[in-house]
Amino acid sequence: MTADRHPARQKEPRIPRWVWAGLVVLHLLALSWQLRHHTYLFPDSDRYVQAARNLREVGVLYALPFQETPLQPQEYSIRPPGYPVFLLLTGGTGSDFPWLTLLLQNLLSLLNLGLALRWLARLTGGLPPRQWLAVLLLAAAGPGQFIYANVLMSEMLLQTAVVVLWLSLDAFWTTGQKMLPLLLAAAATAVALLLKPVFFPFAGVLVLMSGLAGWRQRRAWLVLAGTVPLLVAGLWMARNEARTGYFHFSSIAEINLLRYNVRGVLQTTEGPVAAEEFVRGTLAATHGLPTFRAQQQHIQQVSIAALARHPVAYAAQHLRGVVTFFLDPGRFDLVHFLDVPQTADQGLLQLFNQRSAPAVIHYLHQMPWGVLSSLLLLLLAAAVRLGLIIRFCAGHLYAWPSRLLLLGLVSYVALLTGPLGAARFAVPVLPLLLAAAGAGLSGGPRAVLPLSPAPKAN
C-alpha cells in the first residue's frame, strides 16, 4: 500500500471560549456604567453630534449650529463625514440615550479584538492557557478599548477600518498579491480617511504600494485599485473647496499645527506668555485677510516658520509624543468616562510643555488616590506591552512581512499623531498592539498537530 497523500486536516488554532467570555464581560461592565451614568459625551463629541444634526435638518455637514452667525468656514471641514453619517443612521443625534449607537460600537469592538486575536492564534499556532490569560489581562489594561466603545466618538469605527486594512494588506502580501485583498484595503483606507484626517496621507502610501505591485506583476488593475482612496479624498476636497473656496481636506490640520504643535514648542522655548501671545496674534492677523484660503495659508506659513526657529525642541516634542502614544495610561479617558472632577484648568500636556515639574506633581497629588493608583498600574501594563511588542518586531521568530506590516501601520499612526500623542489616539490600533504583544509572549510558531495520525506506509 502507498502512503496517504492527503494527510488529516489540521486543527485550526482557536481563541479559547473563556477569553471571549472575559472580553464580553469587560464590555458589559463599561456599557453598564454608561447606562447608569450617561457620560457618553466627551469634549470633542459635540461637533460630531451637531454635524449629524445639521445633516438631518438642512442636509449640510457643518459642525456648529446654523443659528450662530456669522458662519465659520473651518466648521465645514473640521469633521469628515464618516462618523456624523453613522450617528445619523443609528439615532445618535437626539436627546435620548444613544443605545443603538453604543451597542453597535461594542459589537464592532468585539469584532476587532476577535479578528486580531484570531490572527495571533494563526501566527503562533495557538497559545498555552497561561499566555492567553496574559493577553486577556493586557486587553483589560487598555481601558480606551472599552471606553470609546461607549462614547460618541469616531475611534471605534476607525479601529474597525484599520483592522480590516491591516488584515487585507496582510492577505495581499501573503496570498500572491491578489486583487480582492487590495480592493478591501482600498475600501478600508477610504473609510478610514472619511472618519479621521490622520489617514488622509495613507491614500498616497497605498498608491505607492499598489503601484509597486502592479509594476512587478504587469497588472494595471492593481494600480487602479490602489487609487480609490485618493479619488475619494479628492472628491471630499472638491466639496470643501465648493463650501469654503479653499481646496483642502480638513481644517483641523491648521488648528493642530498652531494651537498644539507651535504652542507647545513655544511654551518650552520662549515661555507660556510668549506662546499665548503668538497664537492670539496669529489668529488676530487672519481676521484681516479676505478669504479662508488666505487665512489658512497664513497660519501654515507663520507656524512652520516658528517651528523652524526651534527644530531641536520640536523634534524632542514629537519624540515625546510618540513615546506617550505607547505609554499613556489614559488619564483623559478615565476622568471623563468616570466623571472624575477636574483638579486644574491646565492639562498634563500643557504642564509638561512648560517644564513645570512642581505643577505636575501638584496636579497628580490632587487626583483621587484610587484614580492615581489605577493610572500607575495601567502605566506599568503599557510598559510591559511595549516591551513585548519590541520583542515581536525585533525578533526573528516570525516571517518579516507580518512584523513589518503591523509595525508600519502602528508607526504611521504614532508618527502622524506626533506631539499630540495620547492613549486615545492609540485606540484605532489597540487590537494590533494587543496582537503584537501576544506574539511577543510566545516563543515562536508552534507545530499544529493533525486531528488524527497519518497512516503508515507499508
C-alpha positions as semicolon CSV with decimal commas, in nm:
position;residue;x (nm);y (nm);z (nm)
1;M;0,000;0,000;0,000
2;T;0,111;0,356;-0,061
3;A;0,106;0,635;0,191
4;D;-0,196;0,861;0,203
5;R;-0,109;1,173;0,003
6;H;-0,381;1,371;0,178
7;P;-0,292;1,398;0,546
8;A;-0,564;1,457;0,801
9;R;-0,698;1,809;0,810
10;Q;-0,511;2,016;1,062
11;K;-0,692;2,168;1,352
12;E;-0,706;2,547;1,324
13;P;-0,598;2,723;1,644
14;R;-0,887;2,895;1,817
15;I;-0,939;3,167;2,073
16;P;-1,042;2,996;2,399
17;R;-1,404;3,048;2,497
18;W;-1,309;3,183;2,836
19;V;-1,105;3,457;2,666
20;W;-1,413;3,553;2,465
21;A;-1,618;3,548;2,786
22;G;-1,367;3,779;2,955
23;L;-1,382;4,029;2,668
24;V;-1,763;4,026;2,671
25;V;-1,770;4,085;3,048
26;L;-1,533;4,382;3,015
27;H;-1,756;4,539;2,750
28;L;-2,069;4,474;2,957
29;L;-1,913;4,641;3,261
30;A;-1,828;4,954;3,061
31;L;-2,171;4,961;2,897
32;S;-2,342;4,913;3,233
33;W;-2,153;5,212;3,372
34;Q;-2,259;5,415;3,072
35;L;-2,624;5,314;3,107
36;R;-2,620;5,435;3,466
37;H;-2,406;5,750;3,447
38;H;-2,464;5,880;3,092
39;T;-2,111;6,004;3,028
40;Y;-2,124;5,934;2,655
41;L;-2,043;6,292;2,550
42;F;-1,671;6,369;2,552
43;P;-1,524;6,719;2,497
44;D;-1,497;6,655;2,121
45;S;-1,833;6,483;2,082
46;D;-2,040;6,799;2,036
47;R;-1,912;6,876;1,687
48;Y;-1,981;6,521;1,567
49;V;-2,335;6,534;1,705
50;Q;-2,402;6,884;1,572
51;A;-2,270;6,790;1,228
52;A;-2,504;6,491;1,224
53;R;-2,799;6,710;1,327
54;N;-2,722;6,960;1,053
55;L;-2,708;6,676;0,801
56;R;-3,051;6,562;0,916
57;E;-3,213;6,904;0,932
58;V;-3,056;7,105;0,648
59;G;-2,855;6,848;0,455
60;V;-2,519;7,020;0,514
61;L;-2,219;6,896;0,710
62;Y;-2,135;7,185;0,944
63;A;-2,010;7,135;1,298
64;L;-2,178;7,430;1,473
65;P;-2,544;7,537;1,490
66;F;-2,650;7,729;1,180
67;Q;-2,823;7,980;1,405
68;E;-2,484;8,108;1,521
69;T;-2,375;8,375;1,276
70;P;-2,157;8,454;1,100
71;L;-2,085;8,104;0,972
72;Q;-1,726;7,992;1,019
73;P;-1,571;7,829;0,710
74;Q;-1,349;7,595;0,914
75;E;-1,656;7,422;1,056
76;Y;-1,748;7,284;0,713
77;S;-1,441;7,059;0,711
78;I;-1,330;7,026;1,073
79;R;-1,504;6,688;1,091
80;P;-1,503;6,440;0,799
81;P;-1,846;6,297;0,711
82;G;-1,798;5,935;0,822
83;Y;-1,894;5,947;1,189
84;P;-2,171;6,210;1,158
85;V;-2,335;5,985;0,897
86;F;-2,303;5,688;1,134
87;L;-2,468;5,890;1,413
88;L;-2,744;5,995;1,178
89;L;-2,815;5,635;1,076
90;T;-2,804;5,495;1,431
91;G;-3,002;5,762;1,614
92;G;-2,711;5,924;1,793
93;T;-2,827;6,279;1,722
94;G;-3,125;6,309;1,954
95;S;-3,164;6,388;2,321
96;D;-3,240;6,026;2,416
97;F;-2,975;5,779;2,524
98;P;-2,796;5,657;2,205
99;W;-2,835;5,291;2,290
100;L;-2,822;5,162;1,930
101;T;-2,506;5,361;1,852
102;L;-2,327;5,231;2,161
103;L;-2,450;4,875;2,110
104;L;-2,312;4,869;1,756
105;Q;-1,983;5,018;1,872
106;N;-1,947;4,749;2,138
107;L;-2,013;4,480;1,878
108;L;-1,753;4,636;1,649
109;S;-1,507;4,641;1,938
110;L;-1,556;4,270;2,000
111;L;-1,522;4,203;1,626
112;N;-1,197;4,397;1,607
113;L;-1,045;4,219;1,906
114;G;-1,165;3,883;1,775
115;L;-1,005;3,938;1,434
116;A;-0,677;4,047;1,593
117;L;-0,665;3,751;1,832
118;R;-0,758;3,511;1,551
119;W;-0,458;3,643;1,358
120;L;-0,248;3,590;1,670
121;A;-0,369;3,232;1,710
122;R;-0,288;3,150;1,348
123;L;0,052;3,318;1,361
124;T;0,164;3,138;1,675
125;G;-0,015;2,807;1,619
126;G;-0,208;2,874;1,939
127;L;-0,102;2,995;2,282
128;P;-0,097;2,797;2,608
129;P;-0,366;2,899;2,862
130;R;-0,122;3,100;3,075
131;Q;-0,027;3,317;2,779
132;W;-0,391;3,360;2,674
133;L;-0,459;3,483;3,028
134;A;-0,176;3,736;2,992
135;V;-0,329;3,857;2,663
136;L;-0,667;3,899;2,832
137;L;-0,509;4,096;3,116
138;L;-0,330;4,320;2,865
139;A;-0,662;4,378;2,690
140;A;-0,820;4,477;3,022
141;A;-0,527;4,713;3,084
142;G;-0,620;4,909;2,770
143;P;-0,931;5,088;2,903
144;G;-0,960;5,301;2,590
145;Q;-1,096;4,996;2,405
146;F;-1,399;4,974;2,633
147;I;-1,439;5,347;2,698
148;Y;-1,450;5,451;2,333
149;A;-1,690;5,171;2,253
150;N;-1,931;5,352;2,487
151;V;-1,896;5,719;2,394
152;L;-1,993;5,923;2,089
153;M;-1,652;5,939;1,928
154;S;-1,527;5,800;1,597
155;E;-1,240;5,591;1,736
156;M;-1,419;5,255;1,731
157;L;-1,533;5,287;1,369
158;L;-1,182;5,395;1,271
159;Q;-1,045;5,095;1,459
160;T;-1,262;4,864;1,251
161;A;-1,136;5,025;0,931
162;V;-0,773;4,993;1,049
163;V;-0,814;4,625;1,143
164;V;-0,970;4,548;0,804
165;L;-0,691;4,745;0,633
166;W;-0,424;4,558;0,829
167;L;-0,565;4,210;0,763
168;S;-0,637;4,291;0,396
169;L;-0,280;4,408;0,334
170;D;-0,152;4,102;0,522
171;A;-0,360;3,877;0,296
172;F;-0,249;4,076;-0,011
173;W;0,120;4,011;0,054
174;T;0,080;3,651;0,173
175;T;-0,158;3,522;-0,097
176;G;0,031;3,620;-0,409
177;Q;-0,091;3,982;-0,424
178;K;-0,444;3,907;-0,543
179;M;-0,699;4,171;-0,634
180;L;-0,969;4,113;-0,369
181;P;-0,750;4,182;-0,062
182;L;-0,621;4,502;-0,227
183;L;-0,976;4,616;-0,301
184;L;-1,068;4,556;0,064
185;A;-0,760;4,751;0,173
186;A;-0,855;5,038;-0,059
187;A;-1,211;5,043;0,074
188;A;-1,087;5,036;0,434
189;T;-0,847;5,325;0,365
190;A;-1,125;5,529;0,204
191;V;-1,350;5,471;0,507
192;A;-1,064;5,550;0,748
193;L;-0,985;5,887;0,590
194;L;-1,354;5,978;0,593
195;L;-1,352;5,910;0,968
196;K;-1,024;6,077;1,073
197;P;-0,794;6,308;0,873
198;V;-0,489;6,121;1,006
199;F;-0,549;5,859;0,735
200;F;-0,564;6,112;0,451
201;P;-0,188;6,076;0,375
202;F;-0,223;5,696;0,376
203;A;-0,407;5,726;0,046
204;G;-0,071;5,818;-0,105
205;V;0,100;5,529;0,073
206;L;-0,150;5,283;-0,076
207;V;-0,094;5,428;-0,424
208;L;0,278;5,361;-0,387
209;M;0,220;5,006;-0,262
210;S;-0,028;4,917;-0,535
211;G;0,189;5,086;-0,797
212;L;0,487;4,875;-0,697
213;A;0,281;4,555;-0,701
214;G;0,120;4,645;-1,034
215;W;0,456;4,722;-1,193
216;R;0,610;4,396;-1,071
217;Q;0,315;4,187;-1,192
218;R;0,237;4,395;-1,501
219;R;-0,123;4,430;-1,382
220;A;-0,273;4,775;-1,428
221;W;-0,582;4,683;-1,225
222;L;-0,372;4,667;-0,910
223;V;-0,261;5,026;-0,966
224;L;-0,617;5,144;-1,031
225;A;-0,748;4,969;-0,718
226;G;-0,490;5,149;-0,506
227;T;-0,603;5,490;-0,633
228;V;-0,959;5,454;-0,498
229;P;-0,887;5,625;-0,160
230;L;-0,707;5,908;-0,340
231;L;-1,013;5,960;-0,559
232;V;-1,242;5,964;-0,254
233;A;-1,015;6,216;-0,081
234;G;-1,011;6,433;-0,393
235;L;-1,390;6,439;-0,410
236;W;-1,412;6,544;-0,045
237;M;-1,154;6,816;-0,101
238;A;-1,352;6,943;-0,400
239;R;-1,661;6,957;-0,180
240;N;-1,468;7,159;0,078
241;E;-1,349;7,397;-0,191
242;A;-1,707;7,449;-0,305
243;R;-1,807;7,538;0,053
244;T;-1,505;7,743;0,161
245;G;-1,316;7,846;-0,151
246;Y;-1,010;7,650;-0,034
247;F;-0,910;7,310;-0,175
248;H;-0,818;7,117;0,139
249;F;-0,910;6,801;0,327
250;S;-0,970;6,923;0,683
251;S;-0,924;7,248;0,872
252;I;-0,815;7,050;1,178
253;A;-0,463;7,037;1,032
254;E;-0,407;7,410;1,078
255;I;-0,578;7,406;1,417
256;N;-0,345;7,134;1,547
257;L;-0,041;7,295;1,388
258;L;-0,092;7,633;1,555
259;R;-0,274;7,561;1,879
260;Y;-0,092;7,245;1,981
261;N;0,236;7,195;1,794
262;V;0,353;7,556;1,780
263;R;0,206;7,649;2,118
264;G;0,377;7,352;2,283
265;V;0,718;7,431;2,132
266;L;0,695;7,799;2,223
267;Q;0,582;7,718;2,577
268;T;0,901;7,514;2,614
269;T;1,142;7,754;2,446
270;E;1,001;8,106;2,497
271;G;0,761;8,063;2,786
272;P;0,382;8,038;2,827
273;V;0,319;8,412;2,789
274;A;0,508;8,436;2,459
275;A;0,332;8,123;2,331
276;E;-0,015;8,262;2,403
277;E;0,076;8,599;2,250
278;F;0,195;8,426;1,933
279;V;-0,123;8,220;1,898
280;R;-0,352;8,516;1,966
281;G;-0,154;8,741;1,734
282;T;-0,163;8,488;1,451
283;L;-0,540;8,439;1,484
284;A;-0,595;8,817;1,500
285;A;-0,391;8,864;1,183
286;T;-0,604;8,612;0,995
287;H;-0,921;8,812;1,063
288;G;-0,794;9,087;0,835
289;L;-0,737;8,852;0,540
290;P;-1,010;8,843;0,273
291;T;-1,053;8,469;0,216
292;F;-1,049;8,147;0,416
293;R;-0,775;8,018;0,186
294;A;-0,553;8,315;0,268
295;Q;-0,623;8,271;0,638
296;Q;-0,526;7,903;0,643
297;Q;-0,216;7,960;0,433
298;H;-0,108;8,241;0,668
299;I;-0,143;8,007;0,967
300;Q;0,065;7,745;0,786
301;Q;0,341;7,989;0,693
302;V;0,388;8,155;1,032
303;S;0,354;7,824;1,218
304;I;0,615;7,648;1,006
305;A;0,845;7,949;1,047
306;A;0,803;7,934;1,425
307;L;0,883;7,563;1,435
308;A;1,185;7,621;1,209
309;R;1,329;7,853;1,475
310;H;1,332;7,566;1,726
311;P;1,394;7,242;1,532
312;V;1,553;7,058;1,825
313;A;1,269;7,149;2,061
314;Y;1,013;7,038;1,807
315;A;1,195;6,709;1,744
316;A;1,204;6,645;2,118
317;Q;0,833;6,728;2,149
318;H;0,749;6,499;1,858
319;L;0,954;6,214;2,007
320;R;0,790;6,262;2,346
321;G;0,450;6,245;2,177
322;V;0,539;5,915;2,008
323;V;0,655;5,766;2,339
324;T;0,340;5,895;2,510
325;F;0,134;5,734;2,234
326;F;0,252;5,393;2,352
327;L;0,275;5,452;2,728
328;D;-0,003;5,695;2,822
329;P;-0,230;5,516;3,074
330;G;-0,533;5,718;2,960
331;R;-0,592;5,980;3,228
332;F;-0,803;6,193;2,994
333;D;-1,026;5,899;2,900
334;L;-1,076;5,776;3,256
335;V;-1,155;6,109;3,418
336;H;-1,415;6,194;3,156
337;F;-1,572;5,849;3,136
338;L;-1,582;5,807;3,516
339;D;-1,684;6,174;3,555
340;V;-1,398;6,247;3,795
341;P;-1,391;6,618;3,893
342;Q;-1,108;6,810;3,723
343;T;-0,843;6,937;3,961
344;A;-0,684;7,202;3,738
345;D;-0,762;7,422;3,442
346;Q;-0,448;7,307;3,260
347;G;-0,387;6,954;3,142
348;L;-0,075;6,745;3,194
349;L;0,041;6,803;2,836
350;Q;0,049;7,179;2,884
351;L;0,229;7,145;3,219
352;F;0,490;6,919;3,061
353;N;0,539;7,167;2,776
354;Q;0,605;7,437;3,035
355;R;0,861;7,210;3,206
356;S;0,685;7,277;3,534
357;A;0,775;6,973;3,746
358;P;0,626;7,120;4,070
359;A;0,299;7,191;3,889
360;V;0,288;6,836;3,751
361;I;0,350;6,689;4,099
362;H;0,084;6,916;4,248
363;Y;-0,160;6,815;3,973
364;L;-0,104;6,445;4,039
365;H;-0,123;6,495;4,415
366;Q;-0,471;6,647;4,379
367;M;-0,605;6,348;4,188
368;P;-0,810;6,090;4,384
369;W;-0,581;5,816;4,512
370;G;-0,791;5,546;4,352
371;V;-0,757;5,706;4,008
372;L;-0,386;5,775;4,055
373;S;-0,318;5,416;4,166
374;S;-0,510;5,284;3,866
375;L;-0,310;5,506;3,632
376;L;0,018;5,378;3,775
377;L;-0,091;5,017;3,721
378;L;-0,204;5,096;3,368
379;L;0,130;5,267;3,300
380;L;0,313;4,954;3,416
381;A;0,094;4,736;3,192
382;A;0,158;4,969;2,896
383;A;0,533;4,941;2,954
384;V;0,509;4,560;2,961
385;R;0,301;4,567;2,642
386;L;0,556;4,788;2,468
387;G;0,838;4,556;2,569
388;L;0,654;4,257;2,423
389;I;0,582;4,449;2,101
390;I;0,952;4,532;2,065
391;R;1,037;4,166;2,121
392;F;0,793;4,063;1,848
393;C;0,910;4,322;1,595
394;A;1,283;4,291;1,664
395;G;1,296;3,913;1,686
396;H;1,332;3,656;1,409
397;L;1,071;3,405;1,524
398;Y;0,812;3,515;1,268
399;A;0,818;3,599;0,900
400;W;0,927;3,958;0,830
401;P;0,616;4,063;0,628
402;S;0,389;4,008;0,930
403;R;0,620;4,206;1,156
404;L;0,688;4,484;0,905
405;L;0,324;4,542;0,813
406;L;0,200;4,559;1,172
407;L;0,490;4,779;1,279
408;G;0,439;5,001;0,975
409;L;0,072;5,071;1,040
410;V;0,124;5,136;1,410
411;S;0,425;5,359;1,341
412;Y;0,228;5,552;1,078
413;V;-0,042;5,646;1,329
414;A;0,209;5,720;1,606
415;L;0,431;5,940;1,388
416;L;0,146;6,137;1,233
417;T;-0,011;6,191;1,574
418;G;0,324;6,330;1,685
419;P;0,319;6,585;1,970
420;L;-0,048;6,511;2,038
421;G;0,036;6,152;2,134
422;A;-0,201;6,015;2,397
423;A;-0,385;5,694;2,481
424;R;-0,700;5,799;2,294
425;F;-0,507;5,838;1,969
426;A;-0,376;5,483;2,007
427;V;-0,728;5,334;2,026
428;P;-0,753;5,277;1,647
429;V;-0,450;5,045;1,662
430;L;-0,510;4,885;2,005
431;P;-0,603;4,543;1,857
432;L;-0,278;4,549;1,657
433;L;-0,080;4,635;1,969
434;L;-0,252;4,353;2,159
435;A;-0,181;4,102;1,882
436;A;0,185;4,206;1,862
437;A;0,222;4,182;2,240
438;G;0,066;3,835;2,235
439;A;0,311;3,726;1,966
440;G;0,591;3,867;2,180
441;L;0,476;3,645;2,466
442;S;0,510;3,334;2,251
443;G;0,838;3,161;2,192
444;G;0,758;3,130;1,824
445;P;0,515;2,940;1,600
446;R;0,408;2,607;1,742
447;A;0,358;2,297;1,532
448;V;-0,009;2,228;1,470
449;L;-0,088;1,861;1,522
450;P;-0,337;1,682;1,294
451;L;-0,666;1,559;1,431
452;S;-0,554;1,201;1,384
453;P;-0,215;1,047;1,299
454;A;-0,144;0,984;0,932
455;P;-0,144;0,614;0,831
456;K;0,193;0,448;0,795
457;A;0,317;0,330;0,457
458;N;0,356;-0,041;0,406
